[in-house]
């Protein structure tokens, strides 16, 4: 028995299909039972033959019935089965947003907004126009668009003193993707990561998840204490030599050479995470460690997050000649949209990239200088600032004896988003008291003074409530 | 001694910096040697004080010299070091392009070109405008843009009968990214993949690289032979139930239920790779396996490669309620550009997505029907076509006794790009003779007849040179 309604928005053939399917699942039509002949059904319900045939063919395609030529349609043997209850799935992974702060000193943001730039819009338009001309759009280059890799190679030569062939460059879908990919490329015998302490927590996490042994190497005012690297133990040293994250030191030439010697001596590798080298405010960008390497042990990680926008999700790896992709094995397909890759290439090639970097550097230099002089003026030597000279963040050492949690809560309850440095330490007992991280990359320049006053209010309050050294 | 040229395009302070640096590296200035006083240098070369200070400060920042207040600048102890020879890096990973064929039946392409669509341009414009309004662009949602996940949830309900919360959806940077991520989410105790034989080679590779045991399960005319799954052995079954890749079968309801029962019995999982379910030409899309699952064992893999464009590199995972991301551990940052995610969301929400799918389906249906009737007309039963009814490719079984390599070379030497099926087999002795894969998704409709005639010429030639059954 079918209940068909020709006025329903559901086509009649789908009504037939659905009802017969339900009957088969419910066992109301049993295995090997013959369905009504299509002609009979047409007559009974005043339907066209095609309507019935469409319904039967759909049921046959899905395996509910089979047709026997000249004999009709029969119900297939279907294992007993009860449908899942239709319910909205539980919201088991809630969308956690960080609370909004009136004054948010979050790290990672970048002003000005790339999407406001006429240059980026032009680059995007050109990219769409170019892609539009293609007959076929495949995902052909797992290592990334050749034209983008060429543009990066030129830029690295001009700005980082690196002589690199485009074939050494792999475009990836962000920093973690770079590290995950690297783990496939590095010899599987090398299983130890010598990590800056404090250092970039997400990078550590990516190695830790992959089963690497993580050995912290302390950072002092000159970056990683390279003399603490155990000679002869093969491993990978992870460094941010141009601007130590998070403490801001520049690794001096002597330590750089020591590091290279160490890697050469133990047949190890060095990962140079060059996340914001272009953001120096007093001097020229520090030449890359990669450019000093004679032995092919430095792997260079670059990114557009601190020059274009963090939400583009485009990073890249420069492999030394000693390492290379096994095309079949390591990278099956590119993780980066061709449109975005091509837009970045156009943006670089049209000259907008250089202009933007100069603009960002000037903007950030002003903010940087303003913040430094603000603290000097109000607190003199009482607040120590780590990271003067570059980047988009500082670590402030406040003259208070409070644990991280307490300290953060105190600021945050006053609407000030400041950030912990505890995540960057592997050895939690090494975390210094009274330190907070403040990012200024995204704070609108015209509001900086307002932000600083708000921050100062809470610091002064903190001093009054006690906890001061 | 310095050689300074004020007319050089290199600023004088950089000339000083560079020359002193070379002298220190070369040992011409020795450790603890005092550099000329800045005033003396100014007088000698008629320079401004700032020029010299800039050079000295850069050297100090990089650790070549140190300053002593009131006393001047001294050379630091630098380990002995010889510069790397500057040479262009070898092109060690050459850019391999597949040779171009006059008639290329490559799988994976899609007509019409998304970038020609006014709808996509509008969606892209809206996305740029929306991003432009943001004060700060972070990369905040590792699981993907909430609005896109919402749009996908709605679309899955409408088209795949799936009741899914956006929180179950993870946006990824393509199919392999999905699988790599899944490997982190699946319990590490489950280490066996039961794979369709033949099946999707890149998916196998991704599991194989991660150390999974791969067990082939044969595919017949009805897809995976689910009765061959070993009862009680926990594992992951990888299936393409809507359209078996590459042979094209639809997994019948009885096997679907058997598969679910198997997974339930062994506490295993099923990966439903739903890569082109929307491309059915006779019947409605086959309901998803996910929609039948009562026990939360089906993981659904979706993609925009066969509906928008393969080069967007956006795929997604739908997790069953039994599995979920550990936010700290599994996915640190999104691999997908916000601009692309937002453009796709806009494209869906503005209604263009549905229109495009209908358009693609009609275009492909015509090509599909033309190809099938062409072969029937010319070869009748002599050429068997696998995969009639859906998708963007066929497997042709030609009446020849030739190995894959020979067969492909024969076609390719005549300018016809046809593709092997051998990569899809784990057991190479199972590869049937005389089979080739042809894709038609990207062949321009108006040129299809020309392509088919060219293909026919070579098939006929093949028959003449022998090798025929």
Interface residues (C-beta under 8 A of the other chain):
Chain A: X14 X54 X57 X58 X61 X62 X63 X64 X76 X77 X78 X79 X81 X82 X83 X84 X86 X87 X88 X89 X90 X91 X92 X93 X94 X95 X96 X97 X98 X106 X108 X109 X110 X111 X113 X114 X115 X116 X121 X124 X128 X129 X131 X132 X134 X135 X136 X137 X138 X139 X140 X141 X143 X146 X163 X164 X165 X166 X167 X168 X173 X174 X175 X176 X177 X180 X184 X202 X205 X206 X209 X222 X250 X251 X252 X253 X254 X255 X256 X257 X258 X261 X282 X283 X284 X286 X287 X291 X292 X293 X294 X305 X309 X310 X311 X312 X313 X314 X321 X324 X325 X327 X328 X329 X330 X332 X333 X334 X335 X336 X337 X338 X339 X340 X389 X442 X444
Chain B: X14 X54 X57 X58 X61 X62 X63 X64 X76 X77 X78 X79 X81 X82 X83 X84 X86 X87 X88 X89 X90 X91 X92 X93 X94 X95 X96 X97 X98 X106 X108 X109 X110 X111 X113 X114 X115 X116 X121 X124 X128 X129 X131 X132 X134 X135 X136 X137 X138 X139 X140 X141 X143 X146 X163 X164 X165 X166 X167 X168 X173 X174 X175 X176 X177 X180 X184 X202 X205 X206 X209 X222 X250 X251 X252 X253 X254 X255 X256 X257 X258 X261 X282 X283 X284 X286 X287 X291 X292 X293 X294 X305 X309 X310 X311 X312 X313 X314 X321 X324 X325 X327 X328 X329 X332 X333 X334 X335 X336 X337 X338 X339 X340 X389 X442 X444
